[in-house]
């Protein structure tokens, strides 16, 4: 039979995006004939898989292509390497091109919104294979997926108000659905990172598996408290260690290496379970459950896009430039100084921008 072609464009390579068809694997480890998984990889590991404008286009085209692939069981969305799934938009591109150009950024946000919507409307289940940190826009595109399976060295969180923006690319819509309003408020405003174990405890992840191999053995993330107990009414499980315990964890990590074979086996297992469902019923179920995300996403995405564009004239311009021009020791604008200047009646200007960026630049 000759099928109609429903793709928008002919398949073509996009820099920074890998599109692969991988065999469907059964529980014995054997490939299943005639069926496969599509893996879409953000392949920019030297910049922690932050997505450029061209990469966003590549994700949209890749998801659409996979959605139309009659032999594909599921889409696995991941990042290159072992350090990061994705840390959001490419800050160099933001700082050097989009900062100060609100209409340009507004057009870019149309592409970003289309990327999130493409994930939410894919005819195949989309699994976020969290191979490393999932931060900012990376957290948002990850939450648009249907499942998230993480290696336990990964961390999760937002950049938003600490770096000149608001997490309005999906986190303010999706995160309360996963973890509740209080935990979502804490994450979106304070931008403190959660361990994979805490993210799993709060309901953000489908599963978490160890990835640090030391002396031939997989061991749990040594930076995280993995014993389940309550200390003074506070749940400690999943919190980060500090002090001497953290120093010991650093020494252990230095002896090991990250091995994602357990994560791949976990993903393969889920895809095989999904393959053993009626395809039409599975697609309808995906659509029905996704409606809870889409209700909030579709209501807010356009007004959020407009605000994020305008914000590139002031706080985002400062925040992204601080991150891009600063050092590892300091990549944040001087927020206390900014608040004092604004409270005193000063308006946004180049001298004010230089003043609040000086702390990051001199490190």
C-alpha positions as semicolon CSV with decimal commas, in nm:
position;residue;x (nm);y (nm);z (nm)
1;X;0,000;0,000;0,000
2;X;0,120;0,352;-0,078
3;X;0,057;0,588;0,213
4;X;-0,012;0,959;0,193
5;X;0,266;1,180;0,330
6;X;0,131;1,400;0,610
7;X;0,461;1,561;0,709
8;X;0,499;1,936;0,661
9;X;0,847;1,904;0,513
10;X;1,078;1,632;0,390
11;X;1,302;1,497;0,670
12;X;1,625;1,691;0,696
13;X;1,906;1,738;0,946
14;X;1,887;2,027;1,192
15;X;2,206;2,132;1,375
16;X;2,182;2,044;1,742
17;X;1,903;1,786;1,698
18;X;1,945;1,412;1,651
19;X;1,651;1,210;1,518
20;X;1,689;0,832;1,543
21;X;1,473;0,524;1,499
22;X;1,570;0,265;1,761
23;X;1,443;-0,092;1,784
24;X;1,155;-0,175;2,016
25;X;1,312;-0,402;2,279
26;X;1,126;-0,686;2,450
27;X;1,194;-0,795;2,812
28;X;1,452;-1,050;2,696
29;X;1,651;-0,776;2,524
30;X;1,557;-0,883;2,171
31;X;1,433;-0,635;1,908
32;X;1,069;-0,662;1,799
33;X;1,040;-0,675;1,417
34;X;0,854;-0,400;1,236
35;X;0,825;-0,156;1,528
36;X;1,056;0,106;1,671
37;X;1,100;0,396;1,910
38;X;1,185;0,746;1,790
39;X;1,454;0,919;1,995
40;X;1,486;1,296;1,961
41;X;1,801;1,430;2,124
42;X;1,896;1,787;2,210
43;X;2,258;1,755;2,103
44;X;2,433;2,061;2,242
45;X;2,613;1,912;2,546
46;X;2,890;2,174;2,565
47;X;2,615;2,429;2,645
48;X;2,416;2,188;2,863
49;X;2,177;2,115;2,575
50;X;2,031;2,464;2,580
51;X;1,819;2,508;2,271
52;X;1,889;2,765;2,002
53;X;1,621;2,904;1,773
54;X;1,714;2,648;1,506
55;X;1,701;2,363;1,759
56;X;1,346;2,465;1,860
57;X;1,244;2,434;1,495
58;X;1,412;2,094;1,484
59;X;1,217;1,968;1,785
60;X;0,886;2,081;1,632
61;X;0,963;1,908;1,302
62;X;1,091;1,598;1,480
63;X;0,785;1,560;1,702
64;X;0,554;1,607;1,402
65;X;0,749;1,351;1,202
66;X;0,740;1,098;1,488
67;X;0,369;1,161;1,542
68;X;0,302;1,058;1,180
69;X;0,535;0,755;1,192
70;X;0,302;0,455;1,164
71;X;0,559;0,207;1,303
72;X;0,669;0,424;1,598
73;X;0,543;0,313;1,938
74;X;0,666;0,611;2,140
75;X;0,892;0,915;2,133
76;X;1,186;0,939;2,372
77;X;1,293;1,301;2,422
78;X;1,638;1,339;2,577
79;X;1,967;1,528;2,580
80;X;2,319;1,449;2,471
81;X;2,578;1,339;2,726
82;X;2,527;1,280;3,098
83;X;2,528;1,630;3,248
84;X;2,199;1,777;3,127
85;X;1,871;1,699;2,960
86;X;1,825;2,070;2,896
87;X;1,887;2,399;3,076
88;X;1,641;2,602;2,870
89;X;1,702;2,860;2,601
90;X;2,054;2,934;2,487
91;X;2,161;3,221;2,712
92;X;2,429;3,344;2,471
93;X;2,167;3,381;2,198
94;X;1,926;3,543;2,444
95;X;2,185;3,792;2,573
96;X;2,353;3,875;2,244
97;X;2,054;3,884;2,011
98;X;1,714;3,885;2,183
99;X;1,796;4,113;2,480
100;X;1,650;4,456;2,405
101;X;1,453;4,328;2,103
102;X;1,105;4,252;2,234
103;X;0,942;4,189;1,896
104;X;1,216;3,949;1,793
105;X;1,180;3,758;2,120
106;X;0,803;3,755;2,078
107;X;0,850;3,581;1,743
108;X;1,091;3,338;1,904
109;X;0,834;3,263;2,175
110;X;0,587;3,170;1,901
111;X;0,831;2,894;1,807
112;X;0,881;2,794;2,170
113;X;0,505;2,775;2,227
114;X;0,471;2,563;1,914
115;X;0,737;2,327;2,051
116;X;0,545;2,276;2,375
117;X;0,217;2,237;2,187
118;X;0,373;1,985;1,947
119;X;0,472;1,766;2,243
120;X;0,125;1,798;2,397
121;X;-0,045;1,702;2,070
122;X;0,184;1,420;1,956
123;X;-0,011;1,108;1,855
124;X;0,251;0,893;2,029
125;X;0,333;0,888;2,402
126;X;0,632;1,113;2,472
127;X;0,882;1,005;2,738
128;X;1,130;1,253;2,879
129;X;1,454;1,057;2,937
130;X;1,614;1,283;3,197
131;X;1,982;1,212;3,146
132;X;2,096;1,509;3,357
133;X;1,981;1,844;3,495
134;X;1,636;1,965;3,381
135;X;1,625;2,336;3,448
136;X;1,421;2,640;3,333
137;X;1,284;2,586;2,982
138;X;1,420;2,232;3,003
139;X;1,189;2,170;3,297
140;X;0,900;2,313;3,097
141;X;0,942;2,102;2,785
142;X;1,003;1,803;3,010
143;X;0,673;1,854;3,190
144;X;0,493;1,876;2,856
145;X;0,592;1,510;2,803
146;X;0,366;1,226;2,919
147;X;0,624;1,047;3,131
148;X;0,956;1,147;3,289
149;X;1,218;0,889;3,384
150;X;1,536;1,021;3,544
151;X;1,882;0,919;3,645
152;X;1,927;1,012;4,010
153;X;2,216;1,257;3,963
154;X;1,977;1,491;3,779
155;X;1,839;1,805;3,940
156;X;1,518;1,991;3,860
157;X;1,410;2,352;3,887
158;X;1,353;2,697;3,743
159;X;1,567;3,000;3,663
160;X;1,285;3,256;3,630
161;X;1,289;3,544;3,879
162;X;1,655;3,488;3,971
163;X;1,763;3,546;3,612
164;X;1,522;3,810;3,490
165;X;1,219;3,619;3,373
166;X;0,905;3,436;3,483
167;X;0,865;3,059;3,425
168;X;0,572;3,121;3,193
169;X;0,683;2,877;2,924
170;X;0,487;2,603;3,096
171;X;0,596;2,579;3,460
172;X;0,334;2,819;3,594
173;X;0,076;2,612;3,402
174;X;0,202;2,257;3,458
175;X;0,393;2,243;3,785
176;X;0,091;2,294;4,017
177;X;-0,076;1,997;3,844
178;X;0,219;1,775;3,931
179;X;0,320;1,885;4,280
180;X;0,045;2,112;4,416
181;X;0,028;2,488;4,444
182;X;0,256;2,535;4,748
183;X;0,550;2,331;4,615
184;X;0,503;2,485;4,271
185;X;0,508;2,834;4,421
186;X;0,828;2,756;4,608
187;X;1,000;2,620;4,299
188;X;0,886;2,892;4,058
189;X;0,970;3,186;4,283
190;X;1,283;3,077;4,471
191;X;1,433;2,877;4,183
192;X;1,604;2,633;4,420
193;X;1,687;2,296;4,268
194;X;1,523;1,969;4,367
195;X;1,699;1,635;4,362
196;X;1,551;1,361;4,144
197;X;1,436;1,183;4,460
198;X;1,252;1,489;4,588
199;X;1,099;1,546;4,244
200;X;0,980;1,184;4,245
201;X;0,843;1,212;4,600
202;X;0,643;1,520;4,501
203;X;0,495;1,351;4,192
204;X;0,701;1,508;3,914
205;X;0,861;1,186;3,787
206;X;0,748;0,839;3,683
207;X;1,065;0,673;3,813
208;X;1,422;0,736;3,927
209;X;1,717;0,500;3,883
210;X;2,079;0,514;4,003
211;X;2,346;0,616;3,755
212;X;2,672;0,657;3,948
213;X;2,895;0,352;3,904
214;X;3,170;0,315;4,164
215;X;3,400;0,011;4,167
216;X;3,170;-0,163;3,923
217;X;2,852;-0,109;4,129
218;X;2,564;0,134;4,077
219;X;2,515;0,344;4,390
220;X;2,245;0,601;4,477
221;X;2,331;0,969;4,437
222;X;2,561;1,032;4,736
223;X;2,468;1,402;4,752
224;X;2,109;1,318;4,847
225;X;1,950;1,181;5,165
226;X;1,775;0,865;5,047
227;X;1,663;0,736;5,388
228;X;1,294;0,801;5,447
229;X;1,248;0,979;5,779
230;X;1,095;1,289;5,934
231;X;1,304;1,539;6,129
232;X;1,105;1,784;6,343
233;X;0,800;1,746;6,119
234;X;1,004;1,801;5,804
235;X;1,034;1,523;5,546
236;X;1,406;1,479;5,482
237;X;1,394;1,219;5,205
238;X;1,531;1,362;4,883
239;X;1,698;1,668;5,037
240;X;2,058;1,758;4,960
241;X;2,334;1,681;5,210
242;X;2,554;1,955;5,354
243;X;2,879;1,996;5,544
244;X;3,104;1,695;5,594
245;X;2,848;1,460;5,436
246;X;2,861;1,666;5,116
247;X;3,241;1,657;5,114
248;X;3,230;1,278;5,144
249;X;2,983;1,266;4,854
250;X;3,219;1,471;4,635
251;X;3,500;1,226;4,703
252;X;3,282;0,930;4,611
253;X;3,160;1,093;4,289
254;X;3,522;1,166;4,190
255;X;3,592;0,791;4,203
256;X;3,296;0,697;3,983
257;X;3,141;0,761;3,644
258;X;2,787;0,816;3,522
259;X;2,636;0,510;3,357
260;X;2,292;0,549;3,196
261;X;2,237;0,183;3,109
262;X;1,985;0,139;3,392
263;X;1,793;0,446;3,271
264;X;1,784;0,311;2,916
265;X;1,654;-0,024;3,042
266;X;1,383;0,156;3,240
267;X;1,277;0,355;2,932
268;X;1,280;0,044;2,711
269;X;1,060;-0,134;2,964
270;X;0,801;0,143;2,963
271;X;0,796;0,162;2,582
272;X;0,738;-0,214;2,561
273;X;0,446;-0,190;2,806
274;X;0,299;0,090;2,595
275;X;0,341;-0,123;2,283
276;X;0,119;-0,386;2,442
277;X;-0,188;-0,163;2,438
278;X;-0,443;-0,093;2,165
279;X;-0,294;0,199;1,969
280;X;-0,620;0,386;1,916
281;X;-0,724;0,353;2,280
282;X;-0,376;0,463;2,389
283;X;-0,390;0,776;2,171
284;X;-0,733;0,872;2,303
285;X;-0,620;0,818;2,662
286;X;-0,317;1,042;2,603
287;X;-0,543;1,314;2,464
288;X;-0,784;1,288;2,757
289;X;-0,519;1,306;3,029
290;X;-0,331;1,585;2,850
291;X;-0,643;1,804;2,856
292;X;-0,559;1,903;3,212
293;X;-0,230;2,054;3,094
294;X;-0,379;2,198;2,776
295;X;-0,656;2,375;2,966
296;X;-0,400;2,596;3,140
297;X;-0,146;2,610;2,856
298;X;-0,392;2,723;2,588
299;X;-0,548;2,980;2,821
300;X;-0,220;3,153;2,903
301;X;0,041;3,093;2,632
302;X;-0,035;3,397;2,413
303;X;-0,053;3,658;2,688
304;X;0,259;3,505;2,844
305;X;0,436;3,532;2,509
306;X;0,358;3,902;2,487
307;X;0,475;3,973;2,841
308;X;0,797;3,774;2,794
309;X;0,871;3,978;2,481
310;X;0,824;4,311;2,657
311;X;1,031;4,192;2,953
312;X;1,332;4,167;2,721
313;X;1,359;4,546;2,748
314;X;1,423;4,547;3,123
315;X;1,468;4,260;3,369
316;X;1,526;3,981;3,117
317;X;1,780;4,195;2,937
318;X;1,968;4,239;3,264
319;X;1,928;3,880;3,381
320;X;2,041;3,709;3,062
321;X;2,332;3,946;3,019
322;X;2,444;3,884;3,376
323;X;2,440;3,510;3,317
324;X;2,620;3,540;2,985
325;X;2,878;3,798;3,091
326;X;2,935;3,675;3,445
327;X;3,158;3,399;3,578
328;X;3,090;3,069;3,753
329;X;3,119;3,252;4,084
330;X;2,845;3,503;4,002
331;X;2,599;3,506;3,716
332;X;2,326;3,715;3,871
333;X;2,252;4,087;3,860
334;X;2,261;4,279;4,188
335;X;1,892;4,247;4,274
336;X;1,912;4,435;4,605
337;X;2,078;4,731;4,438
338;X;1,815;4,723;4,162
339;X;1,533;4,725;4,416
340;X;1,687;5,021;4,598
341;X;1,731;5,218;4,276
342;X;1,374;5,151;4,157
343;X;1,235;5,232;4,502
344;X;1,420;5,564;4,481
345;X;1,251;5,652;4,153
346;X;1,523;5,559;3,908
347;X;1,401;5,436;3,569
348;X;1,550;5,167;3,347
349;X;1,847;5,300;3,151
350;X;2,190;5,192;3,030
351;X;2,364;5,342;3,337
352;X;2,129;5,146;3,566
353;X;2,193;4,830;3,363
354;X;2,570;4,874;3,392
355;X;2,544;4,939;3,763
356;X;2,349;4,624;3,847
357;X;2,564;4,408;3,615
358;X;2,894;4,529;3,762
359;X;2,898;4,263;4,035
360;X;2,880;3,976;3,784
361;X;3,128;4,134;3,544
362;X;3,408;4,191;3,796
363;X;3,425;3,831;3,921
